[in-house]
Amino acid sequence: MRLSTERPGPAARLAVVLAILIALAGCNNKPKGSGTSDPTTGVSAGQTPMEATDTFLKALDEGKVKPAQLTVNFKKQIAPPATDADKSIGYSDARAQEWLDGFRGTKFVVSDIAQFGGAVAVRGRAEAANRRDAFALRLVGASPTSKDTATYVMDWLHRSERMGTEIKVTTDPDLAAAQDAMRNFLDVLLGGDLRQAHALMTPAWKKSIAPPTPADARDGLDYSPGFLTQTTRAWKRDFAGYTLPKTDFTPERGRSGATFTAEFQAGGEKVPYTVRAVKDKATDWWLVEAFEKQ
């Protein structure tokens, strides 16, 4: 669906509040607010996942999130190297900061909450002076200071003009992680930055869809970003949104693969697609490996 510009009514606001209270109630057995606080974002080593999420969103609005609060893998996706020094680490902190600065002055309204493994993922509405979008944020625990506490860092963030609706988060933590990645892929595919969609595709799939040109090969790439952009842009068609009527593990891959049925809305019709994801061993990210019309 395209994100509505209408503000939610009292019933909708109450539903969001209740959802947040329920999520917080599930975290009551975790430490709250004790530990060392990061001086920029204010994220504390003893914060619950929801407390860390609230702190991160506020810091994004205020322009206080720094590249050090992003996972290395996420920085590699949004901030490619700009200098020889950057190439040695695989990303550019300067470019990551520029990307983060694009969220300064944005108010975030959370509507969906999911916790799986060591991650917390939230979705909702992002409101800035000149735009209003859907957003998704995922935080993961990093650098534990004790067996009970960890500092949360950003592992994903996007905004998009489109989003899925009426999606129930599965209770299995591995399947929930795959579902979160797949939703991120579909959101940015339909209405966001296609480069982020490409970051959620397996390298083998990107190479098969868009083999590298000689110029790409000279740049050290094993696929063609230009051809990949053309191809994925065409996948958007006139889809207005999507639902996920079916979610399950891929039998031949065990718990390392997941298969989804996505129903896209287009002109009053439902168009079903099969979307498959696999867990990347190197990064622990779930990546999409197939997007096929049924």
C-alpha positions in Angstrom: 0.0 0.0 0.0 1.1 3.6 -0.5 1.6 5.2 2.9 -1.4 7.3 3.9 -0.8 11.0 4.8 -3.8 10.8 7.2 -3.0 10.8 10.8 -4.3 7.7 12.7 -7.5 8.2 14.7 -7.9 7.5 18.4 -8.5 3.7 17.9 -5.4 3.3 15.8 -3.2 5.3 18.2 -4.5 3.2 21.1 -3.6 0.0 19.1 -0.1 1.2 18.7 0.3 2.1 22.4 -1.1 -1.3 23.4 1.3 -3.1 21.0 4.3 -1.2 22.5 3.1 -2.0 26.1 2.8 -5.6 25.3 6.3 -5.7 23.8 7.7 -4.0 26.8 5.9 -6.3 29.2 7.8 -9.2 27.5 11.1 -7.5 28.4 10.5 -7.1 32.1 13.0 -9.8 33.0 15.8 -7.8 31.3 17.9 -5.0 32.8 16.5 -1.6 32.3 18.8 1.4 31.9 21.8 0.2 33.9 25.2 0.2 32.2 27.4 2.5 30.2 25.7 5.0 28.0 27.0 6.0 24.5 27.6 9.7 24.6 26.2 10.4 21.1 23.1 8.3 20.8 22.5 7.7 24.5 22.1 4.0 24.0 22.9 2.2 27.2 24.5 -1.3 27.6 21.7 -2.2 30.0 18.7 -1.0 27.9 15.9 -3.3 26.8 15.5 -3.7 23.0 12.5 -1.3 23.0 14.3 1.3 25.1 17.3 1.1 22.7 14.9 1.4 19.7 13.2 4.5 21.1 16.7 6.0 21.9 17.9 5.3 18.3 14.9 6.8 16.6 15.2 10.0 18.7 18.9 10.2 18.0 18.2 9.8 14.2 15.8 12.7 14.4 18.4 14.8 16.2 21.3 13.8 13.9 23.2 12.2 16.7 23.7 8.6 15.3 27.2 8.1 14.1 28.8 5.4 11.8 30.2 3.6 14.9 26.6 2.8 15.8 26.1 0.8 12.5 27.2 -2.8 11.9 30.1 -3.2 9.5 28.0 -5.2 7.1 25.3 -2.5 6.9 27.9 0.2 6.3 29.3 -1.8 3.5 25.9 -1.8 1.8 25.0 1.9 2.2 28.5 3.5 2.1 30.9 2.1 -0.4 34.6 3.0 -0.2 35.5 6.5 -1.4 39.3 6.4 -0.7 42.1 3.9 -0.8 42.0 3.8 3.0 38.2 3.1 2.8 38.9 0.2 0.4 41.0 -1.5 3.0 38.0 -1.8 5.3 35.2 -2.1 2.7 33.2 1.1 3.5 33.3 4.8 4.0 32.5 6.3 7.4 32.2 9.7 5.7 29.5 8.4 3.3 27.8 6.6 6.1 27.5 9.8 8.0 26.1 11.6 4.9 23.5 8.9 4.6 22.5 9.1 8.3 22.2 12.9 8.0 19.4 12.3 5.6 17.2 11.3 8.5 17.9 14.4 10.6 14.6 16.1 11.4 12.5 13.0 10.9 9.8 12.0 13.4 9.2 8.2 13.7 5.9 6.7 14.7 6.2 3.0 15.5 3.3 0.7 14.5 4.8 -2.8 14.3 7.3 -4.5 16.7 9.1 -7.8 16.4 11.8 -9.5 18.4 13.8 -12.5 17.3 17.1 -13.9 18.4 19.2 -10.9 19.5 17.4 -8.4 17.2 14.5 -6.1 17.5 12.8 -4.8 14.4 10.2 -2.0 14.2 8.2 -0.5 11.4 6.0 2.5 11.1 5.7 6.0 9.7 8.6 8.5 9.1 7.6 12.1 8.9 9.9 14.9 7.7 9.2 18.4 6.5 9.0 17.5 2.8 8.1 13.8 2.8 6.2 11.1 4.6 7.2 7.5 4.2 7.1 4.1 5.8 10.2 3.0 7.6 11.8 -0.1 9.0 14.7 -0.3 11.6 16.5 -3.4 12.9 18.9 -3.3 15.9 21.1 -6.1 17.0 23.1 -6.7 20.2 26.8 -6.1 20.0 29.9 -6.0 22.2 28.3 -7.5 25.4 29.6 -5.9 28.6 28.3 -8.9 30.6 26.3 -12.0 30.0 23.1 -10.0 30.6 23.6 -6.8 28.8 24.7 -5.6 25.3 24.9 -2.4 23.4 22.5 -2.3 20.4 23.7 -1.2 17.0 21.8 -0.5 13.8 21.8 -3.5 11.3 19.2 -2.1 8.9 17.2 1.1 8.2 15.2 2.1 5.2 12.2 4.2 4.2 9.8 3.5 1.4 6.7 4.8 -0.3 5.2 1.3 -0.2 4.8 -1.3 2.5 3.1 -4.7 3.2 -0.1 -4.8 5.2 -1.9 -7.3 7.5 1.3 -9.3 8.0 1.5 -11.5 11.1 5.1 -12.0 12.4 5.9 -15.6 12.8 6.9 -16.8 16.3 9.9 -18.9 15.1 13.0 -16.7 15.6 14.8 -17.9 12.4 11.7 -17.6 10.3 11.0 -14.2 11.7 14.4 -13.0 10.8 14.0 -14.3 7.2 10.5 -12.6 7.1 12.0 -9.3 8.3 14.7 -9.3 5.5 12.2 -10.4 2.9 9.8 -7.5 3.9 12.6 -5.1 3.7 13.5 -6.3 0.2 9.9 -6.0 -1.0 9.4 -2.5 0.6 12.5 -1.0 -1.0 11.8 -2.8 -4.3 8.4 -1.3 -4.6 9.0 2.2 -3.2 12.5 2.8 -1.9 16.2 2.9 -2.8 16.8 0.0 -5.2 20.4 -0.1 -4.1 19.2 -1.3 -0.7 17.1 -4.0 -2.5 20.2 -5.1 -4.3 22.0 -5.4 -0.9 19.4 -8.0 0.1 20.0 -10.2 -2.9 22.4 -13.1 -3.0 25.6 -12.5 -5.0 25.0 -15.5 -7.2 21.5 -14.3 -8.0 22.7 -10.8 -8.9 25.4 -12.2 -11.1 22.9 -14.5 -12.9 20.5 -11.6 -13.5 23.0 -9.0 -14.5 26.4 -10.4 -15.6 29.3 -7.9 -15.4 30.3 -5.8 -18.3 34.1 -5.5 -19.0 34.0 -2.1 -17.3 32.3 -3.7 -14.2 34.9 -6.4 -14.2 37.7 -3.8 -14.2 36.1 -2.2 -11.2 36.2 -5.5 -9.4 32.5 -6.2 -9.7 31.1 -9.6 -10.5 27.7 -8.2 -11.7 26.5 -5.1 -13.5 24.8 -2.6 -11.2 23.3 -0.7 -14.2 21.6 -3.8 -15.7 20.5 -4.9 -12.3 18.8 -1.6 -11.6 17.0 -1.8 -14.9 15.8 -5.3 -14.2 14.6 -4.7 -10.6 12.9 -1.5 -11.6 10.7 -3.4 -14.0 9.7 -5.8 -11.2 7.8 -3.0 -9.4 5.2 -2.9 -12.2 2.1 -1.0 -10.9 2.0 -2.8 -7.6 0.5 -0.8 -4.8 1.4 -3.0 -1.8 1.5 -6.7 -0.8 0.5 -9.3 1.8 2.2 -12.5 2.9 -0.4 -15.3 3.1 2.2 -18.0 3.4 5.5 -18.3 5.2 7.6 -21.5 5.8 11.0 -23.0 5.8 12.4 -24.3 2.5 12.4 -28.1 3.0 15.7 -28.8 1.2 17.5 -26.1 3.1 16.3 -26.8 6.6 16.4 -23.8 8.9 18.7 -21.9 6.5 16.1 -21.3 3.8 12.7 -19.8 3.8 9.9 -19.6 1.1 7.2 -17.0 1.1 4.1 -16.3 -1.0 3.7 -12.6 -1.6 0.4 -11.3 -3.0 0.8 -8.0 -4.7 -2.1 -5.6 -5.2 -2.5 -4.2 -8.7 -5.6 -2.7 -10.2 -7.9 -4.4 -7.8 -6.3 -7.8 -8.5 -4.0 -10.0 -6.4 -0.8 -11.2 -8.2 1.0 -14.0 -6.4 4.8 -14.4 -6.4 7.1 -16.9 -4.7 10.0 -15.3 -2.9 12.8 -17.4 -1.5 15.5 -16.4 1.0 18.6 -18.1 2.4 20.8 -17.3 5.4 24.2 -16.0 4.4 26.9 -17.8 6.5 29.4 -15.0 6.3 27.2 -12.2 7.6 24.2 -14.0 9.2 22.0 -11.8 7.0 19.0 -13.4 5.2 19.3 -12.7 1.5 16.7 -13.1 -1.3 17.6 -15.7 -3.9 14.4 -15.9 -6.0 11.5 -13.7 -7.0 9.1 -15.6 -9.3 5.6 -15.0 -10.5 3.4 -18.0 -9.7 
